[in-house]
Amino acid sequence: MKNTKLRVAWIIPNVFCYLMLIGFSSFIALNAEGLKEISRLGIWVFVMIILFLVSIFGSYRIWTWIKEGKI
């Protein structure tokens, strides 16, 4: 492990992105009918998909940096 502090500084926000994704998914699952009534379900699903893509991309970048020895 080259630089533990830098590695942790990148991994912690990524973990919070995954926790937000779980929170958004739970919120949408519990309130889907109400969101559909006020025509906001599509927006919430779109935000959840974007957050999922950001989380996956962040994980991939961290993994490649660790593999290359940068962090």
C-alpha positions in Angstrom: 0.0 0.0 0.0 1.6 3.2 -1.2 -0.5 6.0 0.3 -3.1 4.8 2.8 -4.5 8.3 3.5 -5.1 9.1 -0.1 -6.7 5.7 -0.7 -9.1 6.3 2.3 -9.8 9.8 1.0 -11.1 8.4 -2.3 -12.9 5.3 -0.9 -15.0 7.0 1.8 -16.9 9.3 -0.6 -17.5 6.3 -2.9 -18.9 4.3 0.0 -21.2 7.3 0.8 -22.4 7.3 -2.8 -23.4 3.6 -2.4 -25.2 4.5 0.8 -27.1 7.3 -0.9 -28.0 4.9 -3.7 -29.5 2.5 -1.1 -31.3 5.4 0.6 -32.7 6.6 -2.7 -33.8 3.1 -3.7 -35.6 2.7 -0.4 -37.3 6.1 -0.6 -38.5 5.4 -4.1 -39.7 1.9 -3.2 -41.7 3.2 -0.2 -43.1 6.2 -2.0 -43.6 5.1 -5.6 -47.3 5.6 -5.6 -47.1 9.1 -4.2 -44.3 10.0 -6.6 -46.3 8.7 -9.5 -49.3 10.8 -8.5 -47.4 14.0 -8.5 -45.4 13.0 -11.7 -42.0 12.9 -10.0 -41.3 9.2 -10.2 -39.3 9.5 -13.4 -37.1 12.3 -12.0 -36.2 10.2 -9.0 -35.5 7.1 -11.0 -33.3 9.2 -13.3 -31.4 10.6 -10.4 -31.0 7.1 -9.0 -29.6 5.8 -12.3 -27.1 8.7 -12.5 -26.0 8.1 -8.9 -25.5 4.4 -9.7 -23.4 5.2 -12.7 -21.3 7.7 -10.7 -20.7 5.1 -8.0 -19.7 2.4 -10.5 -17.4 4.8 -12.3 -15.8 5.9 -9.0 -15.2 2.3 -8.0 -13.7 1.5 -11.3 -11.3 4.5 -11.2 -10.2 3.7 -7.6 -9.6 0.1 -8.6 -7.5 1.1 -11.6 -5.5 3.6 -9.6 -4.8 0.9 -6.9 -3.8 -1.6 -9.7 -1.5 1.0 -11.3 0.1 1.8 -7.9 -1.0 5.5 -7.9 -2.8 5.2 -4.6 
